[in-house]
Every structure is written in C-alpha cells, then in structure tokens.
Amino acid sequence: MSTLFSRIIEGEIPGRFVWRDQQCVAFLTIAPLGPGHTLVVPRAEVDEWTDADDELMSHLMVVARHIGTAQKVGFNAPRAGLIVAGFEVAHLHVHVFPTWTIDDFNFGNADHNPDPAELDAAADTLRQALQKAGHEDRVPG
C-alpha cells in the first residue's frame, strides 16, 4: 500500500512542490511551523531515517541544506531548522523551515488550517530563492 507521501509524489494528491530530482522531492507541509515549512521526501518508500542507506540520507541532507539556505534568503530568517521526527507519516521525511527562535521547533505551534493563498505565496518565494541560487533544473514550474 502506498503512503500518503507516495500519493503526493505521484500526483494523486496535490502538493506545493519546490524541488524534484531523481531521488527525492520537496513540498510544503499542510501544517506549517512557519512560512515555507518544507518536507524533503525520498521517492522510495523508506519507513524511517534509520532505514535509509548512506547515499540516500546524504542526498536528503544536501537537498535540505539547499532548501534551508533558500528559506533563510526568501523569508529573511537568521536560521533554518531541521527535524526528522517520523511520527506523522510512515515515510521518511525531513522537516526544513525558517526559524527565528528555539520556540519555532514546537510542533504544538503548527498551523493546522493555513491560508491556501499564503501557502502558494510561500512556495513561490521559495522556488524563486532556489532558482536564484542556481537550482533551476530542480525547481518545478
């Protein structure tokens, strides 16, 4: 049975994609901790990060770093946060989000009813920052 994330990757469920390559995708979460909160997700259905091979984990971290750097630029944030939790969906995913304080890491503060227009604008901001950083070939149109 395919996971929720596999269904998003395959286009069965809509997603706000900001990155696509052969090994992974990145899209905005529907319950953001802040503007531009992105999930970096392998195309392969890997249950949790400790099950991933070294090559895949390395690739996910490199992509997460590119996303985080673009978030800092696009949202004028001093830091980019990264969390690998794995409880929400049984498919490895890395949370990357712009952050201003340690309080931004609290999933209790997630917005479970975000404005779709704000999500669209955040995705556009992030795509533009990634394109300006030289990742045009991985940023979906």
C-alpha positions as CSV (number, residue, x, y, z in Angstrom):
1,M,0.0,0.0,0.0
2,S,1.4,3.4,-1.0
3,T,2.0,6.0,1.6
4,L,0.3,9.5,1.7
5,F,3.6,10.9,0.5
6,S,3.9,8.5,-2.4
7,R,0.4,9.5,-3.5
8,I,1.6,13.2,-3.4
9,I,4.7,12.4,-5.3
10,E,2.7,10.5,-8.0
11,G,0.3,13.5,-8.3
12,E,-2.8,11.6,-6.9
13,I,-2.9,14.2,-4.1
14,P,-1.9,17.8,-4.9
15,G,1.2,19.2,-3.4
16,R,3.1,22.5,-3.5
17,F,6.4,21.2,-4.9
18,V,9.6,23.3,-4.7
19,W,12.2,20.6,-5.6
20,R,12.2,17.5,-7.8
21,D,15.1,15.2,-8.6
22,Q,15.6,11.5,-9.3
23,Q,15.9,10.6,-5.6
24,C,13.6,13.0,-3.8
25,V,11.1,15.7,-3.8
26,A,10.3,18.7,-1.5
27,F,6.9,20.2,-1.0
28,L,5.3,22.5,1.6
29,T,3.6,20.8,4.5
30,I,-0.1,21.4,5.1
31,A,0.6,22.1,8.8
32,P,3.5,24.6,8.8
33,L,5.5,25.7,11.8
34,G,6.1,28.9,9.8
35,P,6.2,30.3,6.3
36,G,7.9,28.0,3.8
37,H,8.0,24.9,6.0
38,T,9.0,22.2,3.6
39,L,9.2,18.4,3.7
40,V,12.1,16.7,1.9
41,V,10.9,13.2,1.0
42,P,12.6,10.4,-0.8
43,R,10.8,8.9,-3.8
44,A,11.5,5.4,-2.4
45,E,9.1,4.3,0.4
46,V,11.6,4.2,3.3
47,D,9.8,3.9,6.7
48,E,12.2,5.9,8.8
49,W,15.6,7.6,8.6
50,T,17.5,4.8,10.3
51,D,16.3,2.5,7.5
52,A,17.8,4.7,4.7
53,D,21.1,3.9,3.2
54,D,24.0,6.3,3.5
55,E,23.7,7.6,-0.1
56,L,20.0,8.5,0.3
57,M,20.5,10.1,3.7
58,S,23.4,12.1,2.4
59,H,21.4,13.3,-0.6
60,L,18.4,14.3,1.6
61,M,20.6,16.3,3.8
62,V,22.2,18.1,0.9
63,V,18.8,18.9,-0.5
64,A,17.6,20.0,2.9
65,R,20.6,22.4,3.1
66,H,19.7,23.9,-0.2
67,I,16.1,24.4,0.9
68,G,17.2,25.8,4.3
69,T,19.6,28.3,2.6
70,A,16.8,29.4,0.2
71,Q,14.4,29.8,3.2
72,K,16.8,32.0,5.1
73,V,17.1,34.2,2.0
74,G,13.4,34.1,0.9
75,F,11.9,34.7,4.4
76,N,14.8,36.8,5.9
77,A,15.3,34.3,8.7
78,P,18.5,34.0,10.7
79,R,18.5,30.2,10.8
80,A,17.0,27.2,9.1
81,G,15.6,24.5,11.3
82,L,15.7,20.8,10.6
83,I,13.7,18.0,12.3
84,V,13.5,14.3,11.4
85,A,10.5,13.1,13.5
86,G,8.7,10.4,11.5
87,F,5.6,10.0,13.5
88,E,3.1,11.8,11.2
89,V,3.5,9.6,8.1
90,A,5.4,6.2,7.9
91,H,7.6,7.5,5.0
92,L,10.9,9.1,5.8
93,H,10.7,12.9,5.6
94,V,12.9,15.8,6.7
95,H,11.2,19.0,8.0
96,V,13.1,22.1,7.0
97,F,11.8,25.6,8.0
98,P,12.9,29.1,8.5
99,T,13.4,29.9,12.2
100,W,13.9,32.8,14.4
101,T,13.9,31.2,17.9
102,I,14.1,27.7,19.5
103,D,10.3,28.0,20.1
104,D,9.8,27.7,16.3
105,F,10.7,23.9,16.7
106,N,7.5,23.2,18.7
107,F,5.0,21.1,16.6
108,G,2.3,22.2,19.1
109,N,2.5,25.6,17.3
110,A,1.9,24.2,13.8
111,D,-0.9,25.9,11.9
112,H,-3.4,23.2,11.1
113,N,-5.6,25.5,9.0
114,P,-3.2,27.6,6.9
115,D,-4.5,30.1,4.3
116,P,-4.0,28.4,0.9
117,A,-3.0,31.7,-0.7
118,E,-0.3,32.1,2.0
119,L,1.0,28.6,1.2
120,D,1.0,29.4,-2.5
121,A,2.9,32.6,-1.9
122,A,5.4,30.9,0.4
123,A,6.0,28.2,-2.3
124,D,6.6,30.9,-4.9
125,T,9.0,32.7,-2.6
126,L,11.0,29.5,-2.0
127,R,11.0,28.5,-5.7
128,Q,12.4,31.9,-6.6
129,A,15.1,31.7,-4.0
130,L,16.1,28.3,-5.2
131,Q,16.2,29.4,-8.8
132,K,18.4,32.4,-7.9
133,A,20.7,30.0,-6.1
134,G,21.3,28.1,-9.3
135,H,18.9,25.2,-8.8
136,E,16.6,26.0,-11.8
137,D,16.8,22.4,-13.1
138,R,15.3,21.0,-9.9
139,V,12.6,23.6,-9.3
140,P,9.3,22.7,-10.8
141,G,7.5,25.3,-12.9
